[in-house]
């Protein structure tokens, strides 16, 4: 079955960097676009970044453009989110998502806390 497992979240100081990973299994990874979402306490889950199956196309939430980079390694069935210049408002649980028609699959999430 489809499984998505995120890792890499931790406590980091403002201005710091983190790289999140999402290991996928149970489907033909390279055939599907992948997304990173985040959810802060008391807020709705929001789309942070998207990448096409080939990795040739990406898009970002305006507030993270120029700071975050989504990438994927189809040989390792893994999608990444490189986060630089982190701000306290980036604090959230980060999830990866796969839409494999007709179902949507989510990982369990990884906590990112940006605080001094």
Residue pairs with C-beta under 8 A, 6 or more apart in sequence:
1 26
2 24
2 25
2 26
2 27
2 98
2 100
2 103
2 105
3 24
3 25
3 26
4 22
4 23
4 24
4 96
4 97
4 98
4 105
4 106
4 107
5 22
5 23
5 107
5 108
6 20
6 21
6 22
6 94
6 95
6 96
6 107
6 108
6 109
6 110
7 20
7 21
7 22
7 23
7 110
8 18
8 19
8 20
8 21
8 110
9 18
9 20
9 93
9 94
9 110
9 111
9 112
9 113
10 18
10 111
10 112
10 113
11 113
11 115
12 18
12 86
12 112
12 113
12 114
13 114
13 115
13 116
14 86
14 87
14 88
14 114
14 115
14 116
15 85
15 86
16 86
16 114
17 82
17 83
17 84
17 85
17 86
18 82
18 83
18 86
18 112
19 80
19 81
19 82
19 83
20 36
20 80
20 81
20 83
20 94
20 110
20 112
21 78
21 79
21 80
22 34
22 36
22 78
22 79
22 80
22 81
22 96
22 107
23 76
23 77
23 78
24 34
24 77
24 78
24 79
24 96
24 98
25 77
27 98
27 100
29 72
29 74
29 77
30 53
30 54
30 74
31 53
32 53
32 98
32 99
32 100
33 50
33 51
33 52
33 53
33 99
34 50
34 51
34 70
34 72
34 79
34 96
34 97
34 98
35 47
35 48
35 49
35 50
35 51
35 96
35 97
35 98
35 99
36 47
36 48
36 49
36 50
36 70
36 79
36 81
36 94
36 95
36 96
36 97
37 45
37 46
37 47
37 48
37 94
37 95
37 96
37 97
38 45
38 46
38 48
38 90
38 92
38 93
38 94
38 95
38 112
39 45
39 46
39 92
39 93
39 95
39 109
40 89
40 91
40 92
40 93
43 92
45 95
46 61
47 61
48 60
48 61
48 64
48 68
48 81
48 94
49 58
49 59
49 60
49 61
49 64
49 68
49 69
49 70
49 81
50 58
50 59
50 60
50 70
51 57
51 58
51 70
51 71
51 72
51 79
52 58
53 74
55 71
55 72
55 74
58 69
58 70
60 68
60 70
63 89
64 83
64 90
67 83
67 84
67 85
67 86
68 81
68 82
68 83
68 84
69 81
69 82
69 84
70 79
70 80
70 81
70 82
71 79
71 80
71 82
72 78
72 79
72 80
73 80
79 96
81 94
83 90
83 112
86 112
86 114
87 114
88 114
88 115
89 114
90 112
90 114
91 112
91 113
91 114
91 115
92 112
93 109
93 110
93 111
93 112
94 109
94 110
94 111
94 112
95 106
95 107
95 108
95 109
96 106
96 107
97 104
97 105
97 106
97 107
98 104
98 105
99 105
